[in-house]
Amino acid sequence: MKILFIHQNFPGQFPHLSKALVERGHQVLALTDERNQRPSPVETVRYKSPDKVKTDGALGRTYSDFMERAHLAARGARALRDRHGYAPDVILGHSGWGETLLMKEIWPDAKLLVYAELMYRTRGQDVGFDTEFQPTTDEGRFMTVARSAHLIQGIVQADAAIAPTRYQADSFPPELRQKITVIHDGIDTDRVCPNPQASLTLPNGRVLRTGDEVLSYVSRSLEPYRGFHICMRALPSVLAQRPNAQIVLVGAEGVSYGGGPRDADSWKQKMLAELGDKIDANRVHFLGRVAYNDYLSLMQLTRVHCYLTYPFVLSWSLTEALATGGYVVASDTAPVQELIRDGQNGRLVPFFDVPALSAALVKGLAGDPDAPRLKEAARQTILNGYDLQRQSLPKQIEWLESRASMR
């Protein structure tokens, strides 16, 4: 078959699937934003990057932005059709940025499949969850409704959709949920695995190794959506009770979700100002964003990994921490509960309960007697249902190839 992937940051969620489809003999092409510099496992063509759309109303701005991207992606697709005679049998695109919205107008006979990452909702998810930084207002809910329009339209147009977790699939309304198949992106457990020889050199020259008393926290950006403020507030108690502990935090100072603080340049600076000398700079290490191999080494050597999140998209870092056989202390929010059972393969604490988080982290650093059992169960969780080569990828291939023949 001729299969076209569409993703403004390709390969995004599709590096393994796109490569595997080539190996199975399919003709695979990817359409992406011209500014995307990520290496691609397949042949790639690019569409013009959108300019900032000017609209009068704030509520319509998000839809206008995504429809403009849809228009530019469609122009790129039209050039493939008209200049090169290209006609895919299957299109698989991420629905989050609107790129798939006009593809049926270019190729009406192609099967249109979309990656359904999350449906924004005004209640029961991230909106209104953390009122300290996101006070619930009518205007905020209005904006959430407006941000959902292109996601609904994308699923309605699609012949089928895929989502990585049940929580994310269930964020869509029932009438759309029936189109969605749940298959996780997959974790390469041959690479993401326990490694007793793992080590990491900190910027100050200190070398951390497996067995050291290390507490890790990882997020694309250090921000409330991933519980950065809660983790930071738990650290003074951890530092006081565990004088040999080293705290390693990975993530940029910007924001990936939500907004920045109003009274500081970044959430990191805000929390450092709040906590002052309660944070020992000699033992709390901010690494920013790091190379993947360094991140993986940290996951393999850490004694305790802290993962917190609003009810939102689940981070790959959680599944990878579990895959390394990590001792994970996490928030008891719904997306996490899909993977972790408290006392079975990790520890769960209420998201906002700073004393409970501190106590759980201290218990893990001190040497929880249940740690060997929890760590083994953590890795087994990933092997049983999230393993890339043995679970996720075969299911993704079967899903795509079978949907291509749907009537």
C-alpha positions as CSV (number, residue, x, y, z in Angstrom):
1,M,0.0,0.0,0.0
2,K,0.9,3.7,-0.3
3,I,0.8,5.1,3.2
4,L,1.1,8.8,4.1
5,F,2.0,10.0,7.6
6,I,1.1,13.5,8.5
7,H,2.7,15.2,11.6
8,Q,4.0,18.7,12.0
9,N,6.9,17.3,14.1
10,F,7.3,13.9,12.3
11,P,8.2,11.2,13.3
12,G,6.4,12.2,16.6
13,Q,4.6,9.1,17.8
14,F,5.3,7.2,14.5
15,P,9.1,6.4,14.3
16,H,8.7,2.7,14.8
17,L,5.5,2.2,13.0
18,S,6.6,4.1,9.8
19,K,9.9,2.1,9.7
20,A,8.2,-1.2,10.2
21,L,5.7,-0.6,7.4
22,V,8.6,0.1,5.0
23,E,10.1,-3.2,6.1
24,R,6.8,-4.9,5.3
25,G,7.0,-3.7,1.7
26,H,4.7,-0.7,1.9
27,Q,5.5,2.6,0.2
28,V,5.7,5.1,3.1
29,L,5.9,8.9,2.8
30,A,5.6,11.6,5.5
31,L,4.3,15.1,5.2
32,T,5.6,17.5,7.8
33,D,6.2,21.2,8.6
34,E,9.1,22.8,6.7
35,R,10.7,23.9,10.0
36,N,10.8,20.4,11.4
37,Q,14.4,19.3,11.7
38,R,13.9,15.9,13.4
39,P,15.6,13.0,11.5
40,S,13.0,10.8,9.7
41,P,13.1,7.0,9.3
42,V,11.2,7.4,5.9
43,E,11.1,9.7,2.9
44,T,9.7,13.1,3.9
45,V,8.1,16.0,2.1
46,R,7.3,19.4,3.7
47,Y,4.6,22.0,3.6
48,K,4.9,25.7,4.2
49,S,4.9,26.7,7.9
50,P,1.9,28.7,8.9
51,D,2.2,32.4,9.8
52,K,0.5,33.7,12.9
53,V,-3.2,34.0,12.1
54,K,-4.8,37.3,13.0
55,T,-8.4,37.1,14.3
56,D,-10.5,39.5,16.3
57,G,-12.0,37.0,18.8
58,A,-9.9,35.0,21.3
59,L,-12.2,32.1,21.2
60,G,-11.8,31.6,17.5
61,R,-8.1,32.1,17.4
62,T,-7.1,28.5,18.2
63,Y,-9.4,27.1,15.5
64,S,-8.2,29.7,13.0
65,D,-4.6,28.7,13.7
66,F,-5.2,25.0,13.2
67,M,-7.4,25.5,10.1
68,E,-4.6,27.6,8.6
69,R,-2.2,24.7,9.2
70,A,-4.8,22.4,7.7
71,H,-4.9,24.6,4.6
72,L,-1.1,24.7,4.2
73,A,-0.9,20.9,4.7
74,A,-3.6,20.4,2.1
75,R,-1.7,22.6,-0.3
76,G,1.3,20.4,0.2
77,A,-0.9,17.3,-0.4
78,R,-2.4,18.9,-3.5
79,A,1.1,19.4,-4.9
80,L,1.9,15.8,-4.3
81,R,-1.4,14.8,-6.1
82,D,-1.2,17.2,-9.1
83,R,2.5,17.4,-9.7
84,H,3.5,13.8,-8.9
85,G,0.3,11.8,-9.3
86,Y,0.6,10.7,-5.7
87,A,-2.5,9.0,-4.2
88,P,-2.2,7.2,-0.9
89,D,-4.3,4.3,0.1
90,V,-4.0,5.2,3.8
91,I,-3.4,8.5,5.6
92,L,-2.4,8.4,9.3
93,G,-2.0,11.8,10.9
94,H,-2.0,13.4,14.4
95,S,-5.3,15.2,14.9
96,G,-3.9,17.7,17.4
97,W,-2.8,20.4,15.0
98,G,-5.5,20.2,12.4
99,E,-3.3,18.8,9.6
100,T,-5.8,16.1,8.6
101,L,-8.9,18.3,8.4
102,L,-8.8,18.8,4.6
103,M,-7.1,15.6,3.5
104,K,-10.4,14.0,2.4
105,E,-10.9,16.8,0.0
106,I,-7.6,16.0,-1.7
107,W,-7.9,12.2,-1.6
108,P,-11.5,11.3,-0.9
109,D,-10.9,7.6,-1.6
110,A,-8.1,7.2,0.9
111,K,-8.7,5.7,4.4
112,L,-8.2,8.5,6.9
113,L,-6.8,7.4,10.3
114,V,-5.9,9.8,13.1
115,Y,-3.9,9.6,16.3
116,A,-6.4,10.8,19.0
117,E,-4.1,12.0,21.8
118,L,-6.6,13.8,24.1
119,M,-10.0,15.6,24.0
120,Y,-10.1,18.8,26.0
121,R,-12.9,18.9,28.5
122,T,-14.3,21.6,30.7
123,R,-14.7,19.3,33.7
124,G,-13.1,16.2,35.1
125,Q,-9.6,16.6,33.5
126,D,-6.9,19.3,33.8
127,V,-9.3,22.3,33.6
128,G,-10.1,23.4,37.2
129,F,-7.9,20.7,38.7
130,D,-5.3,23.0,40.2
131,T,-7.1,26.1,41.4
132,E,-3.9,27.6,42.9
133,F,-2.7,28.5,39.4
134,Q,-5.8,27.9,37.3
135,P,-8.9,29.4,38.9
136,T,-12.1,28.0,37.4
137,T,-14.0,30.6,35.4
138,D,-16.7,30.6,32.7
139,E,-14.2,32.2,30.3
140,G,-11.7,29.5,30.9
141,R,-14.3,26.8,30.1
142,F,-15.4,28.8,27.0
143,M,-11.8,28.7,25.8
144,T,-11.6,24.9,26.4
145,V,-14.7,24.4,24.3
146,A,-13.2,26.5,21.5
147,R,-9.9,24.5,21.6
148,S,-11.9,21.3,21.2
149,A,-13.5,22.1,17.9
150,H,-10.8,20.9,15.5
151,L,-10.3,17.7,17.6
152,I,-14.0,16.8,17.3
153,Q,-14.0,17.6,13.6
154,G,-10.9,15.4,13.1
155,I,-12.4,12.4,14.7
156,V,-15.7,12.8,12.9
157,Q,-14.0,12.9,9.5
158,A,-11.7,9.9,10.3
159,D,-12.5,6.4,9.3
160,A,-10.8,5.2,12.5
161,A,-8.6,6.5,15.3
162,I,-5.9,5.2,17.7
163,A,-5.1,6.4,21.2
164,P,-2.2,5.3,23.5
165,T,-4.1,4.8,26.7
166,R,-7.7,4.1,27.8
167,Y,-7.7,7.3,29.8
168,Q,-6.9,9.4,26.7
169,A,-9.4,7.5,24.5
170,D,-12.1,7.9,27.1
171,S,-11.6,11.7,27.1
172,F,-13.5,11.7,23.9
173,P,-17.4,11.6,24.0
174,P,-19.0,8.1,23.7
175,E,-20.3,8.8,20.2
176,L,-16.7,9.4,19.0
177,R,-15.0,6.9,21.4
178,Q,-16.4,4.0,19.4
179,K,-14.0,4.9,16.6
180,I,-10.9,4.7,18.8
181,T,-8.7,1.7,19.3
182,V,-6.4,1.8,22.3
183,I,-2.8,0.8,21.5
184,H,0.2,2.3,23.4
185,D,3.1,3.8,21.4
186,G,5.3,1.1,22.9
187,I,8.5,1.0,24.9
188,D,11.7,-0.6,23.6
189,T,12.3,-2.8,26.6
190,D,15.5,-4.2,25.1
191,R,17.0,-0.7,25.4
192,V,14.9,0.7,28.3
193,C,15.8,-1.9,30.8
194,P,17.6,-2.3,34.2
195,N,21.3,-1.5,34.1
196,P,23.4,-2.0,37.3
197,Q,26.4,-0.3,35.6
198,A,24.5,2.9,34.8
199,S,26.2,6.2,35.7
200,L,25.6,9.9,35.2
201,T,28.1,12.7,35.5
202,L,26.5,15.9,36.9
203,P,27.6,19.4,35.8
204,N,29.6,19.8,39.0
205,G,31.7,16.7,38.1
206,R,30.0,14.4,40.6
207,V,29.3,10.9,39.2
208,L,26.1,9.2,40.2
209,R,25.9,5.4,40.1
210,T,23.4,2.6,40.7
211,G,23.1,2.2,44.5
212,D,23.5,5.9,45.3
213,E,20.7,7.6,47.1
214,V,19.2,9.5,44.1
215,L,15.8,11.0,43.7
216,S,14.8,11.8,40.1
217,Y,12.1,14.0,38.5
218,V,11.7,14.3,34.7
219,S,9.4,16.5,32.7
220,R,9.7,18.2,29.2
221,S,9.2,21.4,31.1
222,L,9.3,22.2,34.8
223,E,5.7,23.3,35.3
224,P,2.5,22.6,37.4
225,Y,0.9,20.3,34.8
226,R,3.6,17.7,35.8
227,G,3.5,18.6,39.4
228,F,6.8,20.4,39.6
229,H,5.5,22.8,42.3
230,I,4.4,19.8,44.4
231,C,7.6,18.0,44.0
232,M,9.6,21.1,44.9
233,R,7.6,21.7,48.1
234,A,8.2,18.1,49.1
235,L,12.0,18.4,48.8
236,P,12.8,20.4,52.1
237,S,11.5,17.5,54.2
238,V,13.3,14.9,52.0
239,L,16.6,16.8,52.2
240,A,16.3,17.2,56.0
241,Q,15.5,13.5,56.6
242,R,17.9,12.0,54.0
243,P,21.2,14.0,54.3
244,N,23.0,11.9,51.7
245,A,20.3,12.1,49.1
246,Q,21.0,13.8,45.7
247,I,18.0,15.3,43.8
248,V,18.2,15.4,40.0
249,L,15.5,17.3,38.1
250,V,15.4,17.1,34.3
251,G,13.3,19.6,32.2
252,A,13.4,23.0,30.5
253,E,12.4,26.2,32.3
254,G,9.7,27.0,29.7
255,V,6.2,25.7,29.5
256,S,4.8,22.9,27.4
257,Y,1.3,23.0,28.8
258,G,-0.6,25.8,30.4
259,G,1.0,29.2,31.0
260,G,3.9,30.6,32.9
261,P,3.8,32.2,36.3
262,R,2.7,35.9,36.6
263,D,5.3,36.8,39.2
264,A,8.5,35.1,37.9
265,D,10.3,34.3,34.7
266,S,9.7,30.6,35.1
267,W,8.2,28.1,37.4
268,K,11.6,27.0,38.5
269,Q,12.5,30.6,39.6
270,K,9.1,30.9,41.3
271,M,9.6,27.8,43.3
272,L,13.2,28.6,44.2
273,A,12.1,32.0,45.4
274,E,9.2,30.4,47.5
275,L,11.5,27.8,49.1
276,G,14.6,29.9,49.5
277,D,17.4,28.3,51.6
278,K,15.3,25.2,52.2
279,I,16.7,24.0,48.9
280,D,20.4,23.0,49.1
281,A,21.9,23.9,45.7
282,N,24.7,21.4,46.4
283,R,22.3,18.5,46.5
284,V,19.5,19.7,44.2
285,H,20.6,19.5,40.6
286,F,18.7,21.1,37.7
287,L,20.0,19.6,34.4
288,G,17.7,21.2,31.9
289,R,17.0,19.1,28.9
290,V,19.5,16.3,28.5
291,A,20.5,13.8,25.8
292,Y,18.4,10.7,25.7
293,N,21.3,8.4,26.8
294,D,21.9,10.6,29.9
295,Y,18.2,10.6,30.7
296,L,18.0,6.8,30.4
297,S,21.1,6.4,32.6
298,L,19.3,8.5,35.2
299,M,16.2,6.3,35.0
300,Q,18.4,3.2,35.4
301,L,20.4,4.4,38.4
302,T,17.8,6.4,40.4
303,R,16.7,4.9,43.7
304,V,13.3,6.7,43.6
305,H,11.6,8.3,40.6
306,C,8.9,10.9,41.3
307,Y,6.2,11.3,38.7
308,L,3.3,13.7,39.1
309,T,0.7,14.9,36.6
310,Y,-2.7,16.6,36.3
311,P,-5.4,14.4,34.7
312,F,-3.9,14.8,31.3
313,V,-1.8,13.1,28.6
314,L,0.5,10.4,30.2
315,S,4.2,11.0,29.8
316,W,6.5,8.5,28.2
317,S,8.9,9.1,31.1
318,L,6.5,7.1,33.4
319,T,6.3,4.1,31.2
320,E,10.1,4.2,30.7
321,A,10.7,4.5,34.4
322,L,8.6,1.4,35.0
323,A,10.4,-0.4,32.1
324,T,13.8,0.2,33.8
325,G,12.4,-1.6,36.9
326,G,12.2,1.7,38.7
327,Y,10.8,2.4,42.2
328,V,8.2,5.0,41.3
329,V,6.3,7.3,43.6
330,A,3.5,8.9,41.5
331,S,0.3,10.9,41.8
332,D,-3.0,9.0,42.1
333,T,-4.5,10.9,39.2
334,A,-6.5,8.9,36.6
335,P,-3.9,8.5,33.8
336,V,-1.4,7.2,36.3
337,Q,-3.8,4.7,37.9
338,E,-4.1,3.0,34.5
339,L,-0.5,1.8,34.9
340,I,0.3,1.8,38.6
341,R,-1.5,0.0,41.4
342,D,-0.5,1.3,44.8
343,G,1.6,-1.2,46.7
344,Q,1.6,-3.6,43.7
345,N,4.0,-2.0,41.2
346,G,4.7,1.4,42.7
347,R,3.5,3.9,45.2
348,L,0.6,6.4,44.7
349,V,0.0,9.5,46.7
350,P,-2.7,12.2,46.4
351,F,-1.5,14.9,44.0
352,F,-1.8,17.8,46.4
353,D,-0.6,16.1,49.5
354,V,2.9,17.4,50.0
355,P,3.5,15.6,53.4
356,A,2.4,12.3,51.9
357,L,4.7,12.7,48.9
358,S,7.6,13.6,51.2
359,A,7.0,10.6,53.3
360,A,6.7,8.2,50.3
361,L,9.9,9.6,48.8
362,V,11.8,9.3,52.1
363,K,10.6,5.7,52.5
364,G,11.9,4.8,49.1
365,L,15.2,6.5,49.6
366,A,15.7,4.9,53.0
367,G,15.2,1.4,51.4
368,D,11.6,0.3,51.3
369,P,11.7,-3.5,52.1
370,D,9.1,-4.0,49.4
371,A,11.2,-2.2,46.8
372,P,12.5,-5.4,45.0
373,R,9.0,-6.7,44.6
374,L,7.6,-3.4,43.4
375,K,10.5,-2.9,40.9
376,E,10.1,-6.3,39.4
377,A,6.4,-5.8,39.1
378,A,7.0,-2.4,37.5
379,R,9.0,-3.8,34.7
380,Q,6.6,-6.7,34.2
381,T,3.8,-4.2,33.8
382,I,5.5,-2.8,30.7
383,L,6.6,-6.2,29.4
384,N,3.0,-7.5,29.6
385,G,1.2,-4.7,27.8
386,Y,3.4,-1.9,26.6
387,D,6.4,-3.6,25.0
388,L,7.2,-2.2,21.6
389,Q,8.3,-5.2,19.6
390,R,6.2,-7.9,21.3
391,Q,3.0,-5.9,22.0
392,S,2.4,-2.4,20.6
393,L,4.0,-2.5,17.2
394,P,2.4,-5.8,16.0
395,K,-1.0,-4.4,17.2
396,Q,-0.4,-1.1,15.4
397,I,0.5,-2.8,12.2
398,E,-2.5,-5.1,12.3
399,W,-4.8,-2.1,13.2
400,L,-3.5,0.0,10.2
401,E,-3.5,-2.8,7.7
402,S,-6.9,-4.0,8.7
403,R,-8.4,-0.5,8.6
404,A,-7.1,0.0,5.1
405,S,-9.4,-2.7,3.8
406,M,-12.5,-1.5,5.7
407,R,-15.7,-0.9,3.7
